[in-house]
């Protein structure tokens, strides 16, 4: 492993040096400011010191055809519930980057609050197993068959579809038209979602995590603006340092407009001090760097930041509705170790199919707390409850004018 220190006037210059000398696979071990040696440095600018490392050991990379598809857990197999597939994390044979010890301690940090509870989605597994164990002949004609096709086109998992449609087979005169049938569907979806939404922890800290490019910073700004402007709450913004300088500039821009403090932190210790300095605030919003969930080292590095907050926090996993259904489930499982307790689905205006929302709630047991669309602050974010969730799912379906049961 090659380890080297770099100095520059700002972090952007340092990162350019690291990329040139160590490459894109380099990992930042530590960051610090230049020690104060004179009055001029005390009152003026100090250089940034960054220690970085890269693993220079060659790695034999095997073939990876269809790795994601082969490793992706399934809900159902031959009509039997595969609960183990829901419980077990997705494993990959891809080589892992060597992680310097100063980034990932030998002992992982204390659990983050709230900690992901493996029983969070037990409600779905129990209901699903109980209902499907009853068996019964599958009815693929009439309105039931039609809605099975609709849910399949929406990419809803077949097991979830069967659970929603179970016991809805119409008897004579039950459903004069499809609008009546949709009322019953809506009730079934609401009842299925309720257990996931009955978990409020009352935390004042909102921490936003997720992959790159999903709209974390904009979602944070929308929510913080609502609390500040509409609810008249006292808020503070914190940005965990990352290479996305544009995101920090956006945060500073809105911070100035809202007249709220914006702190930029580079280390877990700085994050802890920033949170402590805002004990008088009603709410604190923490923005983090977008990280590829498959790079385990970056997820663990983020865990070292979240673990120092020192009080309960709402950890919001931000996902894009435009992401493939299969990838959404994998990403949600990859971030599970960070203990997120809410999900935000962004860019819902970029898709006509919302079946992945059903799949991800049933797979994780975590509610979709907000949906976001567009660039308008703070209007283009909406709080979601089970009833609104069902309306979104069914609202994307265009019904035929005539219905024959």
Order of alpha helices (4+ residues) and beta strands (2+ residues): beta-alpha-beta-alpha-beta-alpha-beta-beta-alpha-alpha-alpha-alpha-alpha-beta-alpha-beta-alpha-beta-alpha-beta-alpha-beta-alpha-beta-alpha-beta-beta-alpha
